[in-house]
Amino acid sequence: MVNLQLDWQQAAVLGAGLVALRVAVARSSRTARLSPFLLESAFIAGLYALWQLGASVSVFGTSGGVARGRWIERFQGDVGLPSERGLQHLIDGREWAAQACNLYYLSMHFAMLGVFLVWLFVRHRDRYSFVRNVLVVFTALALLIQLIPVAPPRLLPELGFVDIAEKYGLSVYNVAGLSVDELGAMPSVHVGWSLLIAWAVIRVSSSRWRWLAALHPLITVFVVVATGNHFWLDGIVAALLLVVSDVLVRLVVRVDPLRAYRPDAAWPGFARVGRAVGDISRPVAAPGAEPQRSAP
């Protein structure tokens, strides 16, 4: 089966190529406007490369991953979470449904993120950096946790789980043996990225159709669970980690960039900083007040 995802080497080459292209277009006034887009694209490609590279690294190798997966299955039963086997039964035996879930898992994870970031960069540039920073912090925190191997349900057939991708010929993993990148199930980056996309679209966009973005995380959760790639707990931890990432970024910027605001109203010190860097904006005079005159 051809892997529909870029590996870390391919993503790194793509990022380097985008950087080189950015340098080339910046030399011409006709193409200079493409420079910020290419730079951000290179940044995201680099982030993706680090994510793929991190998935292949573990502080424990494959040791203990299966045992931790079994512990999660027991813990979920103790707290009353439903078994992932219920969703698996909905698609197992229905090849069209299984193949659709496998393709969504393989192709939509990074594709949807790419489309979303392009849309945000083009249509809402002032909100872009905040969302990108949340994405970076979330991915970095997720990678730190994934250094501890945890087996997904599909690697626990003795508990009744099925590897839907392998069964229907769409597995991207080495079926000849267990590899480290198969044990990076906790937390689910698929779920975290999909939640970030839906949250940002709903907050940023004013379109009546923006609520449709919520379908992406709902479908993603169904797909990753039904295919046996994640436990429910993997997605729950990803959601909590996304909240932590948002809080950390807000503590740095001290404003909520996803709300429509005037910079000087959101942070009074903005005007003073603006003057310090030469971006002077004159305050609007109150009704009946005499306009301020600049010093000679």
Buried (B, 14 or more C-beta within 10 A) or exposed (E): BEEBBBBBEBBBEBBBBBBEBBEEBBEEEEBEEBBBBBBBBBBBBBBBBBBBBBBEEBEEEBEBBBEBBBEBBEEBEEEEBEBBBEBBBEBBEEEEBBBEBBBBBBEBBBEBBBEBBBBBBEEBEEBBBBBBBBBBBBBBBBBEBBBBBBBBBBBBEEBEBBBBBBBBEBBBBEEEEBBBBBBBBBBBBBBBBBBBBBBBBBBBBEEEEBEEBBEBBEBBBBBBBBBBBBBBBBBBBBBEBBEEBBEBBBEEEEEEBBEEEEBBEBBEEBBEEBEEEEEEEEEEEEEEEEEEEEEE
